[in-house]
Amino acid sequence: MKKEIGIFSLIKRIAFNLMIIFILVYLLFPFYWAVNSSLKTESQLFMTPATAVPRDPVTLEFSPTLQNYAAVFQDGQFLRGLANSTIVATSTTTLALVAGSFAAFALGKLRFRGRKPALYLILAMTMFPQVTVLTGLYAVITALGLSARISMIFSYMIFTLPFTTWVLTAFFKELPDALMESAQVDGATPFQTFRRILLPLTAPALVTTGLLAFIAAWNEYLFALTFTSIDPAARTVPVAIAYFTGAVARQEPFGEIMAAASLVTIPLVVLVLVFQRRIVAGLTAGAVKG
Amino acid sequence: MAGKNDLGSTNNWKAPKRMGISDLARREERLAFRLLLPALLIILLIAFYPLAQVFYTSFTDRVFASGEETNFIGFENYRQLLSVHVMELEPVLDEATGQQLVDPDSGEKVFERPLDVLPREPNRYRELNQFDLLGKRYVIGATDPNFIEAVQNTLVFTAISVFIELILGLAIALVVNSKFKFRGAMRAAMLVPWAVITVVSARMWEWMLAPSRIGMFNALFDRLGLIDSPIAFLASGGYQLSALIAVDVWKTTPFMALLILAGLQIMPEDIFEAAEIDGAGKIRQFFMITLPLLKPAIAVALIFRTLDALRVFDIFQVMLGQSTYSMASYNYFQLIGNRNMGLASAIGVIIFILIFVFAVSYIRMLGVDEE
């Protein structure tokens, strides 16, 4: 009897691990292919059939090249782009989280007239395609005389602020009112309740929203392209990559684009690794009793 | 920390009982307004003018980047985009026999040419599609068949990709939520597709889906002996939409999974302990407890995914060029290619309305905004 249970749980463990491996392969394989392509020369890229690792076209021996990476770093654009992207995405995320969590506190936990219209007004901000709002946005930016980086930070609010506000509203609302009432009985001010109770308890949502918003800002292309057109020094990574002219390749520098794309993904993965503990650490068991 | 002083000053914010109900409500309302202020200021500063301008421009014939005079033309842009007309096509008869003519090459019956039947005034209609009903042939004409097709493509794309993402995202979130060794690394790996720059990701997939064995998929399928000749995944017809859906599902499932995971994380564990004691099985627990508690997280994830899918641009633009449009890539074509800013704005407004309808119906369906 005991042995059967052992076998059953073993099968379950194997099935679970297989599932994990399957998910990982599905999610990571295309990225692997980008890294693979980034290690190939132009002639290796055009080999038929495509090879799963960079191979010499004649001898078919394993022969990766770092020339694409060298080209990426020689192009000063890329490193400057990394710095710009970091500044812009960090500021955007901070602003969107602060303004968004304040708004979400009101929308999720307080009763007031105009709650629903406010909720929809904030969402409406992001319901147009980016191309459509571009001309109007450009007019606003010019009228306010904002610099390229500040323009990007503010214009990214269009898609980050509604997102942080809505997600956090949904999560705040889930927390039982009893928690807030007991804090209030203890004499806590609204801000204390917000900081000491709402924020810690919804930390997983906060970190998740922050990460997703950060990446959305990090990857934005169209606004960045438009607003940096007069100030090339402010170009973010996606724009810098688009301006790659190809130091090595004669045509579109596909290998270099893949090298740059692989490189910029690494800081993001590190960022997630750093913050992922917070994704789980949100709830100390039993803190919320309904 | 300006906010701290600000909010801290309202001590006893939810007023004690001796104060009147209205007083309590007023305090709460004032606090809510102050909390909303930063967000509202940002909207006013950044979003108000561009959004208002889109609405206004959609009623004009404004030309993009030109000094030409702009005229107010009412609903003309919308009429141009949305006019659809169904007409019956008369069979073409053989004058000698009185029988319907049959095309000697294709063996199909011959009907009138749609262009001869469809109205030309005030706008010229072009053929969108033909269908048979009760033995008669009909033609659907539209003044802008490209846009109607773009709407169809986008809706199909959105419905299928968002649905698959929801199921996959839910599954992945549940797996990652259980305790195992490399959970941290798994969470980081999970975000990789979302982290790859969108424009680059589209180029990368275009490369992998290349119509010869340069492409990973054709090389792989060929190696496995699944195909005789390379498949042109991105050429017009069969595989185009499926390929784009696959790319979008890969790229954005992490978004869905992560939001659902956050929803799972803030669930109080004692509910599950109680259910365990009551003898509820895992599957029952999932449907009776997990899913209902996940509703708010799923609702926001669905809203933002749908919103992005309805505005899908990069992958259509990069991977399909001008061969097949999504609403947003058609919008781009009208604005940048044709410089028809009035029409482009009208497309923007139509997308806006569609998204609004979707958002409201999600909220209603999932019942997440009930007080």
HADDOCK unambig.tbl for C-alpha pairs under 7 A between the chains (distance, minus, plus):
assign (segid A and resid 27 and name CA) (segid B and resid 190 and name CA) 6.59 0.50 0.50
assign (segid A and resid 27 and name CA) (segid B and resid 193 and name CA) 6.41 0.50 0.50
assign (segid A and resid 27 and name CA) (segid B and resid 250 and name CA) 6.79 0.50 0.50
assign (segid A and resid 28 and name CA) (segid B and resid 192 and name CA) 7.00 0.50 0.50
assign (segid A and resid 34 and name CA) (segid B and resid 204 and name CA) 6.66 0.50 0.50
assign (segid A and resid 46 and name CA) (segid B and resid 214 and name CA) 5.76 0.50 0.50
assign (segid A and resid 47 and name CA) (segid B and resid 214 and name CA) 6.05 0.50 0.50
assign (segid A and resid 48 and name CA) (segid B and resid 213 and name CA) 5.24 0.50 0.50
assign (segid A and resid 48 and name CA) (segid B and resid 214 and name CA) 5.09 0.50 0.50
assign (segid A and resid 49 and name CA) (segid B and resid 213 and name CA) 4.73 0.50 0.50
assign (segid A and resid 49 and name CA) (segid B and resid 214 and name CA) 5.62 0.50 0.50
assign (segid A and resid 49 and name CA) (segid B and resid 219 and name CA) 5.17 0.50 0.50
assign (segid A and resid 50 and name CA) (segid B and resid 213 and name CA) 6.10 0.50 0.50
assign (segid A and resid 50 and name CA) (segid B and resid 214 and name CA) 4.86 0.50 0.50
assign (segid A and resid 50 and name CA) (segid B and resid 215 and name CA) 6.16 0.50 0.50
assign (segid A and resid 50 and name CA) (segid B and resid 216 and name CA) 5.88 0.50 0.50
assign (segid A and resid 50 and name CA) (segid B and resid 219 and name CA) 5.88 0.50 0.50
assign (segid A and resid 99 and name CA) (segid B and resid 38 and name CA) 5.59 0.50 0.50
assign (segid A and resid 99 and name CA) (segid B and resid 39 and name CA) 5.41 0.50 0.50
assign (segid A and resid 100 and name CA) (segid B and resid 39 and name CA) 6.72 0.50 0.50
assign (segid A and resid 102 and name CA) (segid B and resid 35 and name CA) 5.11 0.50 0.50
assign (segid A and resid 102 and name CA) (segid B and resid 36 and name CA) 6.53 0.50 0.50
assign (segid A and resid 103 and name CA) (segid B and resid 35 and name CA) 5.40 0.50 0.50
assign (segid A and resid 103 and name CA) (segid B and resid 36 and name CA) 4.54 0.50 0.50
assign (segid A and resid 103 and name CA) (segid B and resid 39 and name CA) 6.57 0.50 0.50
assign (segid A and resid 106 and name CA) (segid B and resid 32 and name CA) 4.73 0.50 0.50
assign (segid A and resid 106 and name CA) (segid B and resid 35 and name CA) 6.12 0.50 0.50
assign (segid A and resid 106 and name CA) (segid B and resid 36 and name CA) 6.78 0.50 0.50
assign (segid A and resid 110 and name CA) (segid B and resid 28 and name CA) 6.55 0.50 0.50
assign (segid A and resid 110 and name CA) (segid B and resid 32 and name CA) 6.51 0.50 0.50
assign (segid A and resid 111 and name CA) (segid B and resid 28 and name CA) 6.74 0.50 0.50
assign (segid A and resid 111 and name CA) (segid B and resid 29 and name CA) 6.85 0.50 0.50
assign (segid A and resid 112 and name CA) (segid B and resid 28 and name CA) 6.87 0.50 0.50
assign (segid A and resid 112 and name CA) (segid B and resid 29 and name CA) 4.91 0.50 0.50
assign (segid A and resid 112 and name CA) (segid B and resid 32 and name CA) 6.99 0.50 0.50
assign (segid A and resid 125 and name CA) (segid B and resid 47 and name CA) 6.25 0.50 0.50
assign (segid A and resid 127 and name CA) (segid B and resid 307 and name CA) 6.86 0.50 0.50
assign (segid A and resid 127 and name CA) (segid B and resid 352 and name CA) 5.15 0.50 0.50
assign (segid A and resid 127 and name CA) (segid B and resid 355 and name CA) 6.46 0.50 0.50
assign (segid A and resid 128 and name CA) (segid B and resid 348 and name CA) 5.72 0.50 0.50
assign (segid A and resid 128 and name CA) (segid B and resid 351 and name CA) 6.67 0.50 0.50
assign (segid A and resid 128 and name CA) (segid B and resid 352 and name CA) 5.33 0.50 0.50
assign (segid A and resid 129 and name CA) (segid B and resid 311 and name CA) 5.61 0.50 0.50
assign (segid A and resid 129 and name CA) (segid B and resid 328 and name CA) 6.30 0.50 0.50
assign (segid A and resid 129 and name CA) (segid B and resid 348 and name CA) 6.19 0.50 0.50
assign (segid A and resid 131 and name CA) (segid B and resid 332 and name CA) 6.41 0.50 0.50
assign (segid A and resid 132 and name CA) (segid B and resid 54 and name CA) 6.84 0.50 0.50
assign (segid A and resid 132 and name CA) (segid B and resid 344 and name CA) 6.94 0.50 0.50
assign (segid A and resid 132 and name CA) (segid B and resid 345 and name CA) 6.02 0.50 0.50
assign (segid A and resid 132 and name CA) (segid B and resid 348 and name CA) 5.95 0.50 0.50
assign (segid A and resid 133 and name CA) (segid B and resid 50 and name CA) 5.32 0.50 0.50
assign (segid A and resid 133 and name CA) (segid B and resid 51 and name CA) 6.40 0.50 0.50
assign (segid A and resid 133 and name CA) (segid B and resid 54 and name CA) 6.67 0.50 0.50
assign (segid A and resid 136 and name CA) (segid B and resid 49 and name CA) 6.51 0.50 0.50
assign (segid A and resid 136 and name CA) (segid B and resid 50 and name CA) 3.98 0.50 0.50
assign (segid A and resid 136 and name CA) (segid B and resid 53 and name CA) 6.31 0.50 0.50
assign (segid A and resid 137 and name CA) (segid B and resid 50 and name CA) 5.27 0.50 0.50
assign (segid A and resid 154 and name CA) (segid B and resid 46 and name CA) 6.87 0.50 0.50
assign (segid A and resid 155 and name CA) (segid B and resid 46 and name CA) 6.56 0.50 0.50
assign (segid A and resid 158 and name CA) (segid B and resid 47 and name CA) 6.70 0.50 0.50
assign (segid A and resid 166 and name CA) (segid B and resid 300 and name CA) 6.79 0.50 0.50
assign (segid A and resid 167 and name CA) (segid B and resid 300 and name CA) 6.03 0.50 0.50
assign (segid A and resid 170 and name CA) (segid B and resid 296 and name CA) 5.63 0.50 0.50
assign (segid A and resid 170 and name CA) (segid B and resid 297 and name CA) 6.74 0.50 0.50
assign (segid A and resid 189 and name CA) (segid B and resid 8 and name CA) 5.62 0.50 0.50
assign (segid A and resid 189 and name CA) (segid B and resid 11 and name CA) 5.49 0.50 0.50
assign (segid A and resid 189 and name CA) (segid B and resid 12 and name CA) 6.77 0.50 0.50
assign (segid A and resid 189 and name CA) (segid B and resid 13 and name CA) 6.91 0.50 0.50
assign (segid A and resid 190 and name CA) (segid B and resid 7 and name CA) 6.42 0.50 0.50
assign (segid A and resid 190 and name CA) (segid B and resid 8 and name CA) 6.76 0.50 0.50
assign (segid A and resid 190 and name CA) (segid B and resid 13 and name CA) 6.68 0.50 0.50
assign (segid A and resid 191 and name CA) (segid B and resid 4 and name CA) 6.30 0.50 0.50
assign (segid A and resid 191 and name CA) (segid B and resid 7 and name CA) 5.62 0.50 0.50
assign (segid A and resid 191 and name CA) (segid B and resid 8 and name CA) 5.97 0.50 0.50
assign (segid A and resid 202 and name CA) (segid B and resid 266 and name CA) 6.69 0.50 0.50
assign (segid A and resid 204 and name CA) (segid B and resid 262 and name CA) 5.29 0.50 0.50
assign (segid A and resid 204 and name CA) (segid B and resid 265 and name CA) 6.68 0.50 0.50
assign (segid A and resid 205 and name CA) (segid B and resid 262 and name CA) 5.21 0.50 0.50
assign (segid A and resid 208 and name CA) (segid B and resid 258 and name CA) 6.69 0.50 0.50
assign (segid A and resid 208 and name CA) (segid B and resid 259 and name CA) 6.72 0.50 0.50
assign (segid A and resid 208 and name CA) (segid B and resid 262 and name CA) 6.77 0.50 0.50
assign (segid A and resid 215 and name CA) (segid B and resid 195 and name CA) 6.03 0.50 0.50
assign (segid A and resid 219 and name CA) (segid B and resid 197 and name CA) 5.01 0.50 0.50
assign (segid A and resid 219 and name CA) (segid B and resid 198 and name CA) 6.50 0.50 0.50
assign (segid A and resid 238 and name CA) (segid B and resid 197 and name CA) 6.87 0.50 0.50
assign (segid A and resid 261 and name CA) (segid B and resid 196 and name CA) 6.68 0.50 0.50
assign (segid A and resid 261 and name CA) (segid B and resid 197 and name CA) 6.81 0.50 0.50
assign (segid A and resid 261 and name CA) (segid B and resid 200 and name CA) 6.83 0.50 0.50
assign (segid A and resid 265 and name CA) (segid B and resid 195 and name CA) 6.04 0.50 0.50
assign (segid A and resid 265 and name CA) (segid B and resid 196 and name CA) 5.96 0.50 0.50
assign (segid A and resid 268 and name CA) (segid B and resid 195 and name CA) 6.71 0.50 0.50
assign (segid A and resid 269 and name CA) (segid B and resid 188 and name CA) 5.64 0.50 0.50
assign (segid A and resid 269 and name CA) (segid B and resid 192 and name CA) 6.89 0.50 0.50
assign (segid A and resid 272 and name CA) (segid B and resid 188 and name CA) 5.35 0.50 0.50
assign (segid A and resid 273 and name CA) (segid B and resid 184 and name CA) 6.68 0.50 0.50
assign (segid A and resid 273 and name CA) (segid B and resid 185 and name CA) 6.82 0.50 0.50
assign (segid A and resid 273 and name CA) (segid B and resid 188 and name CA) 5.55 0.50 0.50
assign (segid A and resid 276 and name CA) (segid B and resid 184 and name CA) 6.47 0.50 0.50
assign (segid A and resid 276 and name CA) (segid B and resid 187 and name CA) 6.87 0.50 0.50
assign (segid A and resid 279 and name CA) (segid B and resid 262 and name CA) 6.84 0.50 0.50
assign (segid A and resid 280 and name CA) (segid B and resid 265 and name CA) 6.27 0.50 0.50
assign (segid A and resid 282 and name CA) (segid B and resid 266 and name CA) 6.90 0.50 0.50
assign (segid A and resid 283 and name CA) (segid B and resid 266 and name CA) 6.06 0.50 0.50
assign (segid A and resid 285 and name CA) (segid B and resid 269 and name CA) 6.50 0.50 0.50
assign (segid A and resid 286 and name CA) (segid B and resid 268 and name CA) 6.57 0.50 0.50
assign (segid A and resid 286 and name CA) (segid B and resid 269 and name CA) 6.95 0.50 0.50
assign (segid A and resid 286 and name CA) (segid B and resid 270 and name CA) 6.68 0.50 0.50
assign (segid A and resid 288 and name CA) (segid B and resid 268 and name CA) 6.25 0.50 0.50
